[in-house]
């Protein structure tokens, strides 16, 4: 659970919320970590689906669900909600919008985790082959992987991509592009996630999409320039964030926009997270409300989806 959300929960007068969130996340992550550490001591066998299924059920199903449908036992207590693999929509890719991610894309997410979310890094807990096995199993959870064939041309990020160093001139150019491209309509004039369209932003499944606050400075796909570049170019499938590979074809413009967005990040003290900001969207309330409405199930394999679907953020 990110410090941001711990601190915000601590600032709340609702003690029950704090206990539920911290207890659910810490117990779930502790169980997952203990299982994964045990696996890391085993000989590294070649990747296979059976191994991936065993590791997934032990380390991933608590959030993502046995069937991969995001209905795990602690799914309703984490923010953002875990990915529903059955939909076949993956946000962090090197491939064009609407195409499947590469196996390397999926492995990168498992390996590095998603900073600013409840998805941990499994580096050092699972071997490369174990992560590759989980990737193979995740591909069985959505029919897209059987119905669609990956093509080499789907990968739209060059292998030798090299970041352009940020300069004051590049940041200024990026600011102009931010306005020209209409980024502020969602992300706001100052990048705080408070644009006019933010209140009505929705994901492809109809759930609320919490527009990202660039001043937060923590990006789920990574905060290095090349990571932000990847998100701009490929978009976030399933979220309102579009791909800019066609609308922003010039490399210089892409790096200028990256430089400007990264310049919006601000150092944060604890008082920032205890304060009530106009653009703050409490990440816990809807999730805990859904958890209260979901009856306890004795068998995780038969756990139904929550009566009310928790909101999903835009994935940055």
SVG drawing of the C-alpha trace seen along z (x, -y; Angstrom):
<svg xmlns="http://www.w3.org/2000/svg" viewBox="-25 -28 45 56">
<polyline fill="none" stroke="black" stroke-width="0.4" points="0.0,0.0 1.6,-3.3 2.6,-5.8 0.3,-8.3 -2.8,-6.3 -1.6,-5.2 -1.1,-8.8 -4.4,-9.9 -6.2,-7.1 -4.4,-8.0 -5.7,-11.6 -9.2,-10.3 -11.4,-10.2 -12.7,-6.8 -10.6,-4.4 -12.4,-1.4 -11.2,-2.4 -7.6,-2.5 -7.8,0.9 -9.5,2.5 -7.1,1.1 -3.9,1.7 -5.0,5.1 -6.2,6.4 -3.2,5.2 -0.5,6.1 -1.9,9.6 -2.4,10.2 1.0,8.9 2.7,10.8 1.1,14.0 2.1,13.4 5.7,12.5 6.2,15.5 5.0,17.8 7.2,16.1 10.3,16.2 9.8,20.0 9.7,20.3 12.8,18.2 14.9,21.0 13.8,23.6 15.7,24.6 14.8,22.5 13.0,24.7 12.0,23.7 8.8,21.6 5.6,23.6 1.8,23.0 1.4,25.5 4.2,23.8 2.6,20.4 -0.8,21.6 0.7,22.8 2.6,19.6 -0.4,17.4 -2.8,19.2 -0.2,18.8 1.0,15.3 -1.5,13.4 -5.0,14.8 -5.5,13.0 -6.0,9.8 -6.6,10.8 -8.9,13.8 -8.7,17.5 -10.2,16.9 -8.3,13.7 -11.5,11.6 -10.2,9.2 -12.4,10.8 -9.7,12.0 -10.3,12.0 -8.6,8.7 -9.4,7.1 -12.0,4.7 -9.5,3.4 -6.7,2.2 -6.4,-0.9 -6.4,-0.9 -8.4,2.3 -6.5,5.2 -6.5,5.8 -9.2,8.0 -7.2,10.3 -10.3,11.8 -11.0,8.6 -7.7,8.9 -7.0,5.1 -3.5,4.3 -2.3,0.7 1.5,1.0 2.7,2.1 5.3,1.4 2.7,2.3 0.2,0.2 -3.2,-0.6 -5.7,2.2 -3.0,4.9 -1.8,7.5 1.2,6.7 4.4,8.7 5.4,11.3 8.3,9.0 5.7,6.3 3.8,8.5 7.0,9.8 8.2,6.2 5.0,5.3 5.4,8.4 9.1,7.8 9.0,4.1 5.5,3.8 3.4,0.6 4.7,-2.2 1.9,-4.2 -0.4,-1.2 -0.9,2.0 0.8,4.1 4.3,5.0 7.5,5.7 8.3,9.4 12.0,8.9 14.1,11.0 11.1,13.0 10.4,14.8 13.1,15.9 12.9,14.8 11.6,18.2 9.0,18.2 7.8,14.8 7.8,16.1 5.6,19.0 3.1,16.7 3.0,14.7 2.1,17.9 -0.7,18.7 -2.1,15.1 -2.4,15.6 -4.8,18.5 -7.2,16.2 -8.4,14.2 -9.6,15.6 -7.8,12.8 -4.5,14.6 -5.9,17.7 -7.9,15.7 -5.3,13.1 -1.8,13.6 0.9,11.2 2.7,9.5 6.2,8.0 4.9,4.7 2.7,4.4 5.7,3.2 5.9,-0.5 8.8,-1.4 12.2,-1.1 14.6,1.1 17.3,-1.6 15.1,-4.3 17.3,-6.9 15.8,-9.7 16.4,-13.3 17.9,-15.4 15.4,-17.9 16.3,-21.6 14.4,-24.8 13.6,-25.2 12.3,-21.6 10.1,-22.1 8.7,-25.3 8.0,-23.5 6.3,-20.7 4.1,-23.2 2.9,-24.6 2.2,-21.1 0.3,-20.2 -2.1,-23.0 -2.3,-22.3 -3.0,-18.6 -5.8,-19.4 -4.1,-17.5 -5.5,-20.0 -9.1,-19.0 -8.6,-15.9 -5.3,-16.5 -6.0,-20.2 -4.1,-23.4 -1.5,-22.7 -1.5,-18.9 -3.4,-18.2 -6.0,-15.9 -8.7,-18.5 -9.6,-19.2 -13.2,-19.8 -13.5,-16.3 -12.1,-14.6 -15.4,-14.4 -17.0,-12.4 -14.0,-10.3 -14.9,-6.6 -13.0,-3.4 -14.1,-1.0 -15.9,1.1 -17.9,-1.9 -16.1,-2.4 -14.8,-5.7 -11.4,-6.7 -9.5,-8.8 -7.4,-11.2 -3.8,-11.2 -2.3,-14.1 1.1,-14.8 2.3,-16.8 2.2,-13.5 5.3,-12.4 4.9,-8.7 4.0,-6.8 2.8,-3.2 4.7,-2.3 7.8,-4.0 8.9,-7.7 11.9,-7.6 11.5,-9.7 11.4,-6.5 8.6,-5.2 6.5,-8.3 7.3,-8.3 6.0,-4.7 2.7,-5.7 2.3,-8.7 3.0,-6.7 1.0,-3.5 -1.8,-4.9 -3.5,-3.1 -5.9,-0.5 -9.2,-0.3 -8.7,-3.9 -9.5,-7.2 -5.8,-8.0 -5.2,-7.8 -2.1,-6.8 -0.2,-9.7 1.7,-7.6 -0.3,-9.1 -1.3,-12.6 2.3,-13.3 4.5,-11.7 7.7,-13.9 10.2,-12.5 11.2,-16.0 7.6,-16.8 7.2,-13.6 10.3,-14.2 9.2,-17.8 5.9,-16.7 7.6,-14.1 10.0,-16.8 7.1,-19.2 5.0,-16.6 7.9,-15.4 8.7,-19.0 5.3,-19.1 6.2,-16.7 6.6,-18.2 8.4,-17.1 5.9,-16.1 6.0,-16.3 3.7,-14.4 1.6,-17.6 0.6,-17.4 -1.0,-14.0 -2.7,-15.0 -4.3,-18.1 -7.5,-18.3 -6.7,-19.1 -9.4,-20.2 -8.4,-17.6 -8.1,-14.7 -10.3,-11.7 -10.4,-9.4 -9.2,-6.0 -10.6,-4.0 -14.2,-4.9 -15.8,-3.2 -13.6,-0.1 -14.4,0.4 -18.1,-0.2 -18.0,2.5 -16.2,4.8 -18.9,4.3 -21.6,5.2 -19.8,8.4 -20.7,11.4 -17.9,13.6 -17.3,16.7 -15.9,20.0 -14.4,20.9 -12.4,18.4 -13.1,20.4 -16.8,19.5 -16.5,15.9 -18.8,13.7 -18.0,10.2 -18.8,7.4 -22.3,5.9 -20.8,2.5 -17.7,2.3 -14.9,0.2 -13.7,-2.7 -10.5,-2.3 -8.0,-5.0 -6.5,-5.9 -3.4,-3.7 -0.5,-6.0"/>
</svg>
